[in-house]
Amino acid sequence: MGSTIFKNPPPTTKVTILSFPAPHIVLITINRPDVLNALDIPAHFELDEVFNWYHSEPELWAAIITGAGEKAFCAGLDLKSVVGKNIPQYTDFPQSGFGGLSRRTKGLKPVIAAVRGFAIGGGMEMVLACDIVVASENSVFGLPEVKRGLAALTGYQRACELAMTGRHISAKECKELGVVNEVVQDSKLVIPTALKYATRIVSNSPDAVQISKLAILLSLESASLTEANRKNSTSKETKAWMNGENVKEGLRAFVEKRSPKWKNSKL
């Protein structure tokens, strides 16, 4: 994808490596393997900028996030960077939360986590915020903040035990809890497997993918499915989708018995 011309150039980063393994897909690699890809405060703002760029860039339809090396996806907050300082407050992080992901409420493009090794603390919060999760069999997940006098931020009821006990769990148990979509035996297969999901996603209409994510988010946030359906059907995104070129192209391609040629989303 080296020949792709982006509407806006990728942000300059110190903490991440940005690569483009296939058309319309960005691979975001947290590059702090010497500290198990733990994040200091500036790193959160850098990742926030990266994800803001991803969600605003028309040429990109799916993102994969992973950690450099084989030992960790992200080991949470870089505690050494805050020793002797005030404990980071809610306002010390970007609005989008830990790693620019954990509290991100804007942006309907899919994000896939490719996990190898430790995903603990804020690293697990990032995983919980992703839409699809692929993990190696030897991955370890946990919310150990209580062991350090801190508190985990997560909105999932099944994660309450983890947040309150601080225990670590395996990739297999995470799959049983519905946190992980697929477990692979070899850590070298994590990114190729995540790329498999991303490739399947970008073969579909980018408008339809984003509208599907919107419908799922609304169903989680609304008091009833009826309310969620009302919000979805009257949203500006749904109106743009229904009046957009991709829905027309999909119908034409079906009638003409050919593969559709999708255009960048304008939602």
N, C-alpha and C positions, 0 to 999 in steps of 0.2 A: 504493500500500500504506500510505498515511498513516493509515488507520483501523485497521490491525492493532494488536492489543494484545499486546505481548510479555510472556512470563512474567517476564523480567527486562529492565529498560531498557537500551538500548545504552550502552556505556561512554563517558564523556566523553573526547574525544580532541583533541590539538593537532596531531598529525602526519597524521592521516587525515580524509577526508570519508566518511561513511557515507550511502549512499542506497539506495533500494529500488525498482528499475526495473520490477519485476513481482512478483506474489505469490510468496512463499517464497524470494525471491532478494535477496541483499545485494550491493551494489557497494562495494568498499573501495578508495578512491583515496588513494594516498600523496601527500600535498600538500606537497612541498618542491621545487617546480620550479626555484627559484633555485639549488639545488645538484644539479640533475639527479636529484632524489628520492633522493639518498644519505641514509643513515640514521646518526644519531649513536646512542650507547648508549641513552639514554632512549627513543628511538623503537622499539627492538627490544622493550622491555618493554610499550610501548603497543600494538604490533601483536600481541604475545602475548596481551594482555588482550582485544583485539578478536576474535582467533580462538578464544580460550577461550569468549567469549560466543557467537560464532556456533555452535560445536559443542554448546553447552548449551541453545540457544534452540530449542524445538520448532517454532516457526513458520517457521524458516529451513531450507531443504533444499539450497540451493546457494549458493556464493559466487564472486564474480568479484573479482580483485585487479588493479589497474592503477596507473599513475602519472599525476600531473597534467601537463598540457601535452603537446606533441608530440615533445619531445626525448629523453625517457627514461622507461622503466619504473622502473628503479632502478639507479643507478650504483655500487652497493655501499656500503661503509663511508665515512662522511664523514671523510676523512683529515684535513681541516683541524681537525676537532673533537678529534683525538687527537695533533696535533703538539705536541711538548714534554712529552707525558705517556707513561706506560708503554703499550706496545702492548697492546691489549685481549686478555685471556686467554679461554679456553674458558668459565671460570666467570663472566666479566663479562657474558655473554649469558644470556638466559632458557634454560631447559632445551629449549625448542622451537627454539632456534637463531636464525640470522639472519632478521630480519624476522618472528619468531614462526612460521617455517615450515620452515626447512631441516632441523631435527632433530625435527620434530613427529611423534610416533609414536602419539598418541592422537587419536581423532576420525575417524570414517569418512565424514563428509559430504564431497562433492566440492568441490574448489577449482579454478577456471579462471583462468589468467593471460591478460590482455589486454595485449600488449606493443607499445609504440610507441617507437621510438628505442633507446637503449642499455639493455641488460640485462647488466651486467658485474659481475664479482666476486660479492659476496653477492647482487646482483640476479639473476644467473644461477643461483645456488644456490637462490634462492626459486622461480625458474621450474622448475628440475629437480624441486622438491618438489611442484609442482602436478600435478593429474590430467589436465588438458587445457590446451593452449597455443595461443592464436591470436596471430599476429604480423603487423605490417605489413611490407611488402616491404623497407622501408628500415631495419628493425630490425637492431641489431648486438649480437652475443652474445660473451662472452669471460670468461676467468678470468685476469686480468692480475696477480694478487697477486704472482707471482714477480718481476715487474718492480719491485715496491716492497719486496722483501725479506720478503714475507709468504707464507702458504701457503693455497691454496684447499682448502675442505672439500667433497668430493663423493664419492659412492659409485659413480658410473657409470664403467665401464671405458672407454667411448667418449669420456669427457671427460678421460681422462688426458693426451692430447696437448695439450688446451687448458690444463689446469692446469700442465703442465710447460713449455710454450712461451709461454703468455700471449697468443697471437695471437687476434684477433677473427674471428668468422665471421658470415656473413649468415643471414638468416631462411631463405633457400632451402636453404643447407647444413644448417642445424639441422633442417629438415623431412626432408632426406635421412638424417640421423642418427637420426631418430625422436624428436627432442626437441620439435619443433613439430608440432601436428596440422594447422593450416591457415594459409596465408599469404595475406594480402589486399593488393591493390595500394595502396589508399587508406587512410591511417592513420585517417581518420574512420570507417572500417568495422570497426575492431578491436573496439570495445566492442559495437556491434550484433551482430557475428558471435559474440562470446563470449556475448552474451545469448541468441543463437539456440541455442547448445549448452545453456546453463543452463535455458532454457525447455523444451527437449526432455527434460532430466533430470528436472525437477520435474513433468512430465506423467506420470511413472512412480511406482510405489510407492516412497516414501522408504525403507522397510524393505529392499526388494529392491535398491535402489541401494547402500545401505550394506553389505549382505551381499556384493554383487558386489565392492565395493572391498576388503572384508576378505579375500575369497578370492584376489584378485590379490596383495594384500600378503603373505599367507601363502605363496603360491606363490613369491614372490621371496625370502622369508626362510627357507624350509624347505629341508631337504636333498633332498627328493624331492616329487613331486606327490602321492604316496600319503600322505606325512606331512602335507602341506598340507591335503589333503582330510579327513584324520582330525581335524586341529585345527579346521578350519572346521565340520565336521559336529557336533563335540562342544562348540563354543563356546557361551557363554551368549547371545551375539547371535543365533546361528542358532536356538537353542531359542526365544528371544523372538519371532523372525520367524515361525517355524512355528506358534506358538500365538497370534500376533497377529491383529488385526482386518483388516489390509490384505491378507493372503494370502487370507482368506475372502472379502473384498470383491472381489478380483480374479477369483476363481473364480465368484462369483455374477454379476458383471457379464458375464463371458464367456457363461455359460448364458443370461442374460437379454438378451444382445445389446445392451448399453448401455455407455457410458463409465463406468469406475469412479470412485468418489468417495473418494479417498484421505484418510486421517487422518494427523496428525502422528506421526512415528515415536516409539516408546517403547523402542527398543533401548538 
